[in-house]
Amino acid sequence: MSDPRDAESEKRAWPAIWRGLKCKCPKCGKGWLFHHYLEQVDHCSECGEPLAYYKAGLFLPFVVITVVIHIIAAVMLDIELRGGASPMAYLYTLVPLSIIMPLAILPSSKGAIVGLMWAKGWSDEQDR
């Protein structure tokens, strides 16, 4: 038989990812995950959870680029299905979109990845 206290101590992934999307600590959801734009804190200011061990590494650009490409492809498809547009319309919409969108979703994406890594106990650093 399993002990009910083991289920409570188990880290659940979806709540941790949701807290990370909000740029909060994946454990308590109260302390901030970042000092500045993307500078990760060493530990949570509220619960003291060590967070420096969980780095998003090279997975972050993969996630951000994948999301941005899918959104830009959907916008391009919508423009074409509505009858096309001049090349300047593409230039005026897609270039700013492709610059602003990654910058807007970077912190939340990094927070979600850190939350997932925290919940699963993963790290990009080898244990020594």
C-alpha positions, -999 to +999 in steps of 0.1 A: +000+000+000+012+035-007+014+061+019-008+092+013+020+115+024+041+103-005+014+115-029+014+149-012+052+153-014+052+143-051+059+173-074+031+177-099+042+189-134+011+209-146+008+232-116+046+238-117+044+246-154+015+270-148+033+288-120+064+290-143+043+305-171+034+333-146+071+337-139+066+326-103+084+299-082+073+264-093+070+252-057+050+280-039+038+302-068+045+333-047+082+343-052+094+357-085+115+333-107+136+361-123+156+391-111+153+410-143+141+400-178+156+365-179+181+364-150+170+335-129+171+337-091+192+313-071+164+305-046+128+315-040+124+346-018+092+332-003+098+295+003+136+292-001+134+265-028+168+263-046+162+272-083+197+278-096+200+240-104+173+242-131+185+260-162+165+260-194+196+258-216+192+251-252+157+239-249+144+275-245+152+287-280+138+255-295+104+261-278+103+298-286+112+294-322+087+265-326+059+287-312+068+318-332+071+299-365+036+283-360+020+317-353+037+334-382+027+306-405-009+309-394-008+347-400+007+342-435-019+315-443-047+339-432-033+367-453-031+344-483-066+329-478-081+364-476-069+373-511-032+379-507-016+412-500+012+433-513+048+424-503+049+455-482+020+443-461+039+412-454+069+433-445+050+456-422+032+428-403+055+399-402+089+416-395+076+434-363+057+402-353+088+381-357+108+405-335+083+414-308+067+380-303+098+361-292+108+388-268+073+388-253+071+350-248+107+344-236+102+349-199+070+328-197+085+301-218+116+299-197+095+299-165+074+270-179+106+250-188+120+257-153+088+246-138+088+213-158+124+207-149+117+213-112+087+190-112+106+162-129+139+167-112+157+173-145+188+195-149+211+203-178+241+200-154+257+167-146+257+156-110+293+156-097 
